[in-house]
Amino acid sequence: MPLFDFLCADCGHVAEMLVFSEKTTVHCEQCGSSNLKKLMSAHSSLSGTPSGGLPGPGDTACCGSTPGHAGCAGPGSCCGKA
């Protein structure tokens, strides 16, 4: 999804907006200004130091179950198994 964070230079409001192309005009949700600055934002999976490898023993991030018991172990599944 083409989601971007913007800061309004007029009122200081920060908002995440869906932008489909460079021709899309964005306006502040708060004050309506078009004086917006695109902000850098880190993808959540790349932020911070990893605490461990996924999937693995004790992992409950796979559909709410451990990877071996989730029933979603196909390619591209939420478990990430091939």
Backbone torsions as a table, in degrees:
resi	resn	phi	psi	omega
1	MET	NA	136.9	178.6
2	PRO	-83.5	72.2	178.5
3	LEU	-97.0	135.4	179.9
4	PHE	-133.5	148.9	173.9
5	ASP	-95.3	137.0	179.5
6	PHE	-129.1	145.7	174.6
7	LEU	-113.5	126.9	177.0
8	CYS	-80.8	122.4	-179.6
9	ALA	-72.5	-18.0	-178.0
10	ASP	-87.6	-43.5	-175.9
11	CYS	-117.2	-8.8	177.4
12	GLY	84.5	2.9	-179.6
13	HIS	-70.6	136.3	176.1
14	VAL	-109.4	132.5	-178.5
15	ALA	-143.6	150.2	173.5
16	GLU	-97.6	128.2	-176.1
17	MET	-130.9	147.8	176.4
18	LEU	-86.4	121.4	-177.4
19	VAL	-127.2	115.7	-175.5
20	PHE	-83.9	-29.0	179.3
21	SER	-152.5	169.3	179.1
22	GLU	-67.5	-19.4	-179.4
23	LYS	-81.7	-10.5	179.8
24	THR	-68.8	128.2	177.3
25	THR	-92.7	126.5	-180.0
26	VAL	-108.3	146.2	179.3
27	HIS	-130.3	149.9	178.2
28	CYS	-62.6	132.4	178.3
29	GLU	-68.4	-26.8	-175.3
30	GLN	-83.2	-52.4	-172.8
31	CYS	-116.9	-8.5	178.6
32	GLY	86.6	-0.2	-178.5
33	SER	-68.0	150.3	174.4
34	SER	-102.7	9.0	179.4
35	ASN	-86.5	72.2	-175.7
36	LEU	-112.4	147.6	177.4
37	LYS	-116.3	127.0	178.3
38	LYS	-73.5	131.4	-178.4
39	LEU	-100.3	154.8	173.1
40	MET	-81.4	135.9	175.9
41	SER	-137.8	140.0	-178.9
42	ALA	-87.7	140.9	174.6
43	HIS	-68.5	137.6	-173.4
44	SER	-59.9	-33.4	-178.7
45	SER	-76.6	-12.6	179.4
46	LEU	-105.4	-2.5	-177.5
47	SER	-84.7	137.4	173.3
48	GLY	76.5	-177.3	-178.8
49	THR	-92.8	131.6	179.4
50	PRO	-65.9	140.8	-179.4
51	SER	-92.2	-13.6	179.2
52	GLY	175.3	167.1	179.9
53	GLY	-80.0	142.7	176.7
54	LEU	-120.3	144.8	-12.2
55	PRO	-76.3	159.7	-179.3
56	GLY	-167.4	-179.6	179.6
57	PRO	-58.8	132.1	179.7
58	GLY	83.9	-2.0	179.5
59	ASP	-71.8	125.7	176.5
60	THR	-118.1	18.2	-179.4
61	ALA	-86.0	-0.1	-176.5
62	CYS	-96.7	91.1	178.4
63	CYS	56.2	27.0	179.9
64	GLY	81.1	5.1	-179.4
65	SER	-127.8	170.5	173.2
66	THR	-72.8	151.8	-174.3
67	PRO	-54.7	-36.9	-177.8
68	GLY	-75.0	-13.5	-174.3
69	HIS	-121.3	9.4	-174.0
70	ALA	-83.6	-23.5	-178.1
71	GLY	77.3	17.5	-178.9
72	CYS	-132.3	48.7	-172.7
73	ALA	-96.4	19.7	177.6
74	GLY	-81.2	167.3	177.8
75	PRO	-56.2	134.3	179.5
76	GLY	76.9	9.7	-178.6
77	SER	-75.4	172.0	178.3
78	CYS	-66.7	-17.5	179.4
79	CYS	-82.0	-22.1	179.5
80	GLY	78.4	10.1	178.8
81	LYS	-81.2	148.8	177.9
82	ALA	-94.1	NA	NA
